[in-house]
Amino acid sequence: MIRPRLLSLLAAALLTLSVPAGAQTPVKFSLDWRFETPNSGFLVALDKGFYKAEGLDVTIDPGNGSVDGINRVASGSYNLAMADVNSLVRFRDNPANPQIKAVFMVMNSPAFAVTSLKKSGIAKPKDLEGRLVGAPAADGAYANWAAFIKASGVDASKVRIENVGFPVREPMLMQGKVDAIVGFAYSAIPSLQANGIKPEDISVMYMRDFGLELFGNALLVGPQFLKDNPDTVRKFIRASIRGFMEVANNPAEGMASVLKRNPVTTEAAEKARLSMFMNDNFFTSEIKANGVGFVDPARLARSIDQIGESFKFTNKPRPDDFYTDAFLPPRAERQVPAAIAARRY
């Protein structure tokens, strides 16, 4: 009797053999940030031949932040990129900008958070009043600061903001030079822990828990590439979802794909990062109920209004201006198995 796991491997092998080497379509893809476990689904899809099985020759490069991917796609230097979808909304407000679209919402819930040390006494948003907060100007989380402040009832005039660089953000918090920092939780927390801060000494406020309905990072594609290569986009998304499900089934594979590419990280940091990403950003209740990549249209529309709290629209985009689900696999292929839905990572 052939076991299901073996059948899966044989099917993947046959798919790969069915695509002639010369038929591989080159795809240049940019991540939003470094090689870290929140992006491990893409790396596993590459390492295990899922893209190759779809006839794609994919190159994956690290990124420089959750906004930079928009510029990489807009310039044409990359075919596809991961980036903050809320920043894409702002970008699409200008009708002169390329009509980039999000085609796969990877993070149903963003990792936007305000992190502090518990000894500071910052336990709720109002506690930020009278405090100094460090935030990189180019950070996707900070781009939504005004919306968070309004939704949580904080007096913005009572909070001081200091523009800090990504490399010094966590060190400044540890040194007491700022009272709190803004950023992605799965970046801030592992960094603090790697420098000796105990988990029980860290306080995290996810912005989504205080009224924000925003989504997170998504897969973006430029208009010309989307028009000329619709099947390539579909194949890339299908293989990527397969990669993330593979990581869900075997987290060690995801960490291995990261660690061999990123010599400055550690297994402990990536394990913590992957846990937060899977539990808090990827497998949300909406995704468990509706499948990977699901987007609630009403929530997406409300998110545009919230973005307007920190950005003055001149040509306010509609959801279908910047997002489409037309390139996702059928829902049956994106459903989350019960065993994964019940798991905590």
KOLRODO-408702 format. One record per residue (C-alpha): x, y, z; residue in one letter; residue number from 0. Coordinates in nm, 3 decimals. Layout:
<sites>
east	north	up	residu	num
X	Y	Z	a	NUM
...
</sites>
This chain:
<sites>
east	north	up	residu	num
0.000	0.000	0.000	m	0
0.136	0.340	-0.098	i	1
0.121	0.591	0.187	r	2
-0.043	0.937	0.129	p	3
0.288	1.115	0.193	r	4
0.458	0.904	-0.075	l	5
0.174	0.969	-0.318	l	6
0.218	1.342	-0.263	s	7
0.589	1.321	-0.334	l	8
0.531	1.114	-0.648	l	9
0.272	1.362	-0.774	a	10
0.514	1.652	-0.723	a	11
0.786	1.462	-0.906	a	12
0.558	1.384	-1.200	l	13
0.453	1.748	-1.219	l	14
0.815	1.854	-1.231	t	15
0.900	1.602	-1.502	l	16
0.602	1.712	-1.709	s	17
0.751	2.060	-1.758	v	18
1.040	2.068	-2.006	p	19
1.345	2.250	-1.871	a	20
1.335	2.496	-2.160	g	21
0.975	2.592	-2.077	a	22
1.057	2.738	-1.736	q	23
0.923	3.095	-1.711	t	24
1.161	3.330	-1.523	p	25
1.002	3.519	-1.233	v	26
1.188	3.775	-1.024	k	27
1.032	3.806	-0.679	f	28
1.117	4.039	-0.389	s	29
1.036	3.973	-0.027	l	30
0.935	4.260	0.201	d	31
1.225	4.203	0.440	w	32
1.508	3.966	0.519	r	33
1.503	3.588	0.489	f	34
1.292	3.518	0.798	e	35
1.023	3.261	0.879	t	36
0.717	3.480	0.799	p	37
0.835	3.444	0.438	n	38
0.934	3.079	0.472	s	39
0.640	2.958	0.263	g	40
0.797	3.115	-0.044	f	41
1.140	2.972	0.037	l	42
1.006	2.621	0.094	v	43
0.811	2.643	-0.233	a	44
1.142	2.719	-0.405	l	45
1.348	2.458	-0.218	d	46
1.097	2.177	-0.265	k	47
1.042	2.247	-0.634	g	48
0.682	2.369	-0.611	f	49
0.752	2.664	-0.843	y	50
0.949	2.444	-1.080	k	51
0.657	2.200	-1.091	a	52
0.444	2.490	-1.217	e	53
0.696	2.570	-1.490	g	54
0.843	2.871	-1.309	l	55
1.209	2.961	-1.263	d	56
1.177	3.182	-0.954	v	57
1.445	3.405	-0.807	t	58
1.379	3.532	-0.453	i	59
1.561	3.836	-0.311	d	60
1.533	3.993	0.038	p	61
1.365	4.332	0.072	g	62
1.429	4.659	0.254	n	63
1.099	4.707	0.435	g	64
0.727	4.653	0.398	s	65
0.689	4.956	0.167	v	66
0.989	4.905	-0.061	d	67
0.826	4.624	-0.258	g	68
0.584	4.873	-0.411	i	69
0.871	5.069	-0.561	n	70
1.040	4.752	-0.686	r	71
0.729	4.645	-0.875	v	72
0.653	4.997	-0.995	a	73
1.001	5.034	-1.143	s	74
0.976	4.699	-1.319	g	75
1.289	4.569	-1.150	s	76
1.077	4.288	-1.001	y	77
0.777	4.105	-1.141	n	78
0.623	4.034	-0.802	l	79
0.687	4.163	-0.451	a	80
0.563	4.139	-0.096	m	81
0.459	4.472	0.056	a	82
0.217	4.638	0.296	d	83
-0.124	4.656	0.127	v	84
-0.217	4.969	0.324	n	85
0.081	5.150	0.173	s	86
-0.037	5.031	-0.168	l	87
-0.371	5.202	-0.104	v	88
-0.189	5.530	-0.047	r	89
0.024	5.471	-0.356	f	90
-0.284	5.410	-0.573	r	91
-0.438	5.739	-0.456	d	92
-0.221	5.906	-0.720	n	93
-0.369	5.820	-1.062	p	94
-0.032	5.882	-1.226	a	95
0.123	5.589	-1.039	n	96
0.134	5.242	-1.197	p	97
-0.187	5.044	-1.136	q	98
-0.026	4.783	-0.913	i	99
-0.259	4.525	-0.762	k	100
-0.250	4.294	-0.464	a	101
-0.334	3.943	-0.584	v	102
-0.281	3.734	-0.269	f	103
-0.340	3.868	0.083	m	104
-0.075	3.677	0.273	v	105
-0.134	3.841	0.611	m	106
-0.502	3.851	0.698	n	107
-0.406	4.043	1.010	s	108
-0.107	4.278	1.025	p	109
0.176	4.243	1.274	a	110
0.156	4.617	1.353	f	111
0.227	4.662	1.722	a	112
0.351	4.895	1.993	v	113
0.609	4.718	2.206	t	114
0.744	4.826	2.544	s	115
0.906	4.680	2.853	l	116
0.658	4.602	3.128	k	117
0.858	4.802	3.381	k	118
0.753	5.116	3.189	s	119
0.391	5.062	3.294	g	120
0.258	5.091	2.938	i	121
-0.030	4.843	2.931	a	122
-0.289	5.020	2.716	k	123
-0.281	5.287	2.443	p	124
-0.370	5.576	2.679	k	125
-0.051	5.495	2.873	d	126
0.146	5.627	2.574	l	127
0.045	5.982	2.656	e	128
0.341	6.174	2.791	g	129
0.583	5.911	2.655	r	130
0.852	5.902	2.386	l	131
0.790	5.647	2.110	v	132
1.056	5.533	1.864	g	133
0.942	5.457	1.509	a	134
1.124	5.421	1.176	p	135
0.968	5.665	0.930	a	136
0.963	5.398	0.656	a	137
0.795	5.134	0.872	d	138
0.460	4.997	0.755	g	139
0.328	4.987	1.111	a	140
0.414	5.351	1.177	y	141
0.240	5.451	0.852	a	142
-0.086	5.363	1.028	n	143
-0.003	5.533	1.357	w	144
-0.261	5.811	1.320	a	145
-0.541	5.560	1.256	a	146
-0.437	5.357	1.561	f	147
-0.422	5.669	1.779	i	148
-0.771	5.777	1.674	k	149
-0.925	5.431	1.705	a	150
-0.779	5.382	2.052	s	151
-0.872	5.726	2.186	g	152
-0.519	5.853	2.249	v	153
-0.444	6.227	2.246	d	154
-0.181	6.243	1.971	a	155
-0.053	6.580	2.094	s	156
0.061	6.413	2.416	k	157
0.277	6.147	2.247	v	158
0.627	6.235	2.127	r	159
0.761	6.048	1.825	i	160
1.129	6.002	1.748	e	161
1.235	5.880	1.405	n	162
1.476	5.591	1.463	v	163
1.651	5.353	1.227	g	164
1.550	4.988	1.204	f	165
1.883	4.859	1.344	p	166
1.867	5.074	1.659	v	167
1.495	5.054	1.733	r	168
1.505	4.766	1.985	e	169
1.841	4.868	2.136	p	170
1.702	5.214	2.211	m	171
1.407	5.057	2.391	l	172
1.637	4.834	2.593	m	173
1.859	5.130	2.683	q	174
1.562	5.338	2.797	g	175
1.615	5.601	2.529	k	176
1.253	5.555	2.421	v	177
0.955	5.428	2.621	d	178
0.801	5.221	2.343	a	179
0.861	5.131	1.979	i	180
0.638	5.084	1.675	v	181
0.694	4.799	1.433	g	182
0.609	4.444	1.338	f	183
0.571	4.231	1.652	a	184
0.753	3.936	1.499	y	185
1.052	4.162	1.435	s	186
1.062	4.343	1.769	a	187
0.999	4.058	2.012	i	188
1.258	3.805	1.885	p	189
1.513	4.085	1.869	s	190
1.451	4.180	2.232	l	191
1.462	3.816	2.343	q	192
1.786	3.758	2.152	a	193
1.937	4.038	2.362	n	194
1.841	3.884	2.693	g	195
1.496	4.034	2.757	i	196
1.264	3.772	2.904	k	197
0.924	3.719	2.734	p	198
0.742	3.798	3.058	e	199
0.914	4.138	3.068	d	200
0.780	4.246	2.727	i	201
0.447	4.420	2.671	s	202
0.288	4.410	2.324	v	203
-0.018	4.598	2.201	m	204
-0.135	4.476	1.861	y	205
-0.299	4.766	1.684	m	206
-0.573	4.533	1.555	r	207
-0.687	4.479	1.915	d	208
-0.770	4.848	1.948	f	209
-1.001	4.911	1.654	g	210
-0.788	4.876	1.342	l	211
-0.940	4.657	1.070	e	212
-0.640	4.676	0.840	l	213
-0.486	4.386	0.652	f	214
-0.112	4.322	0.634	g	215
0.142	4.229	0.371	n	216
0.025	4.106	0.032	a	217
0.170	3.979	-0.293	l	218
0.181	4.265	-0.546	l	219
0.215	4.260	-0.923	v	220
0.254	4.536	-1.181	g	221
-0.016	4.598	-1.445	p	222
0.189	4.500	-1.749	q	223
0.319	4.176	-1.600	f	224
-0.032	4.088	-1.483	l	225
-0.174	4.153	-1.829	k	226
0.099	3.962	-2.013	d	227
0.141	3.674	-1.767	n	228
-0.189	3.595	-1.591	p	229
-0.123	3.221	-1.582	d	230
0.224	3.280	-1.437	t	231
0.069	3.480	-1.153	v	232
-0.185	3.204	-1.087	r	233
0.086	2.940	-1.082	k	234
0.307	3.146	-0.851	f	235
0.023	3.194	-0.602	i	236
-0.076	2.827	-0.613	r	237
0.280	2.711	-0.550	a	238
0.325	2.973	-0.274	s	239
0.012	2.862	-0.089	i	240
0.139	2.507	-0.116	r	241
0.466	2.626	0.039	g	242
0.293	2.790	0.335	f	243
0.081	2.481	0.397	m	244
0.397	2.272	0.386	e	245
0.550	2.496	0.656	v	246
0.229	2.463	0.859	a	247
0.264	2.085	0.845	n	248
0.637	2.089	0.913	n	249
0.762	2.414	1.074	p	250
1.117	2.272	1.090	a	251
1.133	2.281	0.709	e	252
1.045	2.649	0.711	g	253
1.313	2.728	0.966	m	254
1.572	2.524	0.773	a	255
1.498	2.716	0.452	s	256
1.555	3.043	0.638	v	257
1.861	2.945	0.839	l	258
2.059	2.833	0.535	k	259
2.004	3.176	0.377	r	260
2.034	3.399	0.683	n	261
2.357	3.347	0.883	p	262
2.285	3.627	1.131	v	263
1.961	3.487	1.273	t	264
1.912	3.196	1.511	t	265
1.683	2.895	1.532	e	266
1.529	3.032	1.854	a	267
1.451	3.369	1.693	a	268
1.297	3.211	1.385	e	269
1.092	2.968	1.590	k	270
0.945	3.260	1.786	a	271
0.888	3.460	1.469	r	272
0.713	3.172	1.294	l	273
0.491	3.107	1.594	s	274
0.369	3.467	1.602	m	275
0.322	3.483	1.226	f	276
0.124	3.161	1.199	m	277
-0.092	3.219	1.509	n	278
-0.153	3.593	1.482	d	279
-0.119	3.695	1.116	n	280
-0.168	3.399	0.883	f	281
-0.412	3.147	1.033	f	282
-0.667	3.394	1.170	t	283
-1.027	3.293	1.240	s	284
-1.130	3.438	0.901	e	285
-0.873	3.225	0.721	i	286
-0.960	2.909	0.912	k	287
-1.324	2.956	0.815	a	288
-1.281	3.071	0.455	n	289
-0.945	2.951	0.326	g	290
-0.596	3.093	0.274	v	291
-0.602	3.426	0.092	g	292
-0.961	3.510	0.187	f	293
-1.051	3.879	0.205	v	294
-1.379	4.010	0.346	d	295
-1.486	4.283	0.099	p	296
-1.671	4.485	0.364	a	297
-1.371	4.482	0.596	r	298
-1.142	4.581	0.308	l	299
-1.368	4.880	0.233	a	300
-1.364	4.985	0.599	r	301
-0.986	4.956	0.605	s	302
-0.962	5.220	0.331	i	303
-1.161	5.458	0.551	d	304
-0.924	5.393	0.840	q	305
-0.622	5.459	0.620	i	306
-0.783	5.794	0.549	g	307
-0.736	5.883	0.916	e	308
-0.362	5.917	0.857	s	309
-0.360	5.999	0.488	f	310
-0.548	6.270	0.301	k	311
-0.695	6.110	-0.010	f	312
-0.724	6.313	-0.328	t	313
-0.847	6.023	-0.543	n	314
-0.965	5.765	-0.289	k	315
-0.920	5.413	-0.432	p	316
-1.196	5.155	-0.435	r	317
-1.114	4.799	-0.326	p	318
-1.108	4.669	-0.684	d	319
-0.861	4.942	-0.781	d	320
-0.583	4.777	-0.581	f	321
-0.703	4.424	-0.497	y	322
-0.833	4.123	-0.687	t	323
-0.892	3.761	-0.588	d	324
-0.925	3.651	-0.952	a	325
-0.585	3.479	-0.949	f	326
-0.635	3.268	-0.637	l	327
-0.687	2.892	-0.668	p	328
-1.044	2.763	-0.610	p	329
-1.154	2.784	-0.247	r	330
-1.146	2.405	-0.213	a	331
-0.771	2.415	-0.277	e	332
-0.719	2.685	-0.014	r	333
-0.917	2.536	0.274	q	334
-0.730	2.495	0.601	v	335
-0.731	2.131	0.718	p	336
-0.892	2.076	1.057	a	337
-0.568	1.950	1.208	a	338
-0.388	2.275	1.115	i	339
-0.682	2.494	1.219	a	340
-0.673	2.340	1.567	a	341
-0.299	2.381	1.608	r	342
-0.107	2.647	1.797	r	343
0.245	2.704	1.672	y	344
</sites>
